[in-house]
Amino acid sequence: MDVTVSPSTVSGTARAPPSKSYTHRAILAAGYADSATVHNPLMSADTRATIRAVEAFGGTVEADESNERLHITGFDGTPAVPEDVIDCANSGTTMRLVTATAALADGLTVLTGDSSLRSRPQGPLLRALEQLAGRGESTRANGQAPLVVGGPLMGGSVGLPGDVSSQFISALLFAGASTDAGVNISLQTRLKSAPYVDITIDLLDDFGVSARRTSRGFSVAGRQSYRLRDGEYTVPGDFSSISYLLAAGALVGEDEVQIRGATPSAQGDEAIVDILDSMGATVDWNREDGVLSVEGSSLTGTEVSVADTPDLLPTIAVLGAGASGTTTITDCEHVRYKETDRVAAMAESLSKMGASVDEREETLIVDGDASRLHGETVDGRGDHRIVMALTLAALVASGETTITGAEHVDVSFPGFFEDLSSLGVAVTTHE
């Protein structure tokens, strides 16, 4: 599906979609448990991959008619050997978290995904499983899926790089609680995307599992049971998705835009509120009520590190193109290892639309004063965040912009175009 977006103004109220990061982890934690009910889950292509994995390990997942609740009967810390290959589709989170889960099974599990996922690095996690008495192999011996994983994992101490993917750490914390010895992780390099590990620790605590930071890394004790205090868990709103709604309001708000469901959590992408504030946006966050308000504003460039917030890079790049002055995004090398190389994708697409962009290995610089965005046909790269960010760019471009592969927003924000349309954006879809 392609979409054509015309320059538009926005106003009104939207609701934040549920957090993809928390939904993945809640579904998997419920799988590790005896049973649990997950309220307000994000039902997307990615999270359905995690549901399929829980079911492959012997759990059952039943959604109510509205998809607002998932009733999960888990495998209680002892996953079965799957009867078939686990297809993680395009979900990197599913692949990493489930790879460690598979190492608890007393047998072999094969995991694969689409062409994009099969190009993403898994080697450090596979080597870690080997150090913990499990088995982890890449069928092509290149550290990428398809993967063959075996167990049972015993636990122990292991070293991991912190600058490839924080999901490796989260995966071992999840699985480590169900080992005999637990898992102690020593970081070999600086940790990037640290808030995602904080999300994991926060959610594990809700499920009765204790994991903690240490002076050298992270640790989780073994022989723990996953048990929700009241058997129910509610997923908070997703700040990665909220960033697009906030940015739209700041760039082309005619009247105030309100986003509901923006409750505080451990999400690092809450930083978008401070980033917009630093750029001069009129933005207010009522944390108690979970309501964000933003108005159309004259933005100025800023400098921001995305070491801990890689998913915000596409949004910030577009904000820079719509601001005066220069916006410099630093510490972004790891953003190249997502569904696509998001640094290159945004540099190329924004340049095609008339932005002045300087792409470097770990830095992306956007000169708003020298940028004059105009409508073009741009490739969404099969990446939900690129599609949504380019939609924002289309709002401030002259003429119509067509974005190809727009169906990929279903990965994290299935109602994205409907929500923008309700706020006043002129969007036309083409099958």
Secondary structure, 3 states (H helix, E strand, C coil): CEEEECCCCEEEEEECCECHHHHHHHHHHHHHCCEEEEECCCCCHHHHHHHHHHHHCCCEEEECCCCCEEEEECCCCCCCCCCCCEECCCCHHHHHHHHHHHCCCCCEEEEECCCCHHHCCCHHHHHHHHHCCCEEEECCCCCCCCEEEECCCCCEEEEECCCCCCHHHHHHHHHHCCCCCCEEEEECCCCCCHHHHHHHHHHHHHCCCCEEECCCEEEECCCCCCCCCCCEEECCECHHHHHHHHHHHHHHEEEEEEEECCCCCCCHHHHHHHHHHHCCCEEEEECCCCEEEEECCCCECCEEECCCCHHHHHHHHHHHHCCECEEEEECCHHHHHCCCCHHHHHHHHHHHCCCEEEECCCEEEEECCCCCCECCEEECCCCHHHHHHHHHHHHCCECCEEEECHHHHHHCCCCHHHHHHHHCCCEEEEC
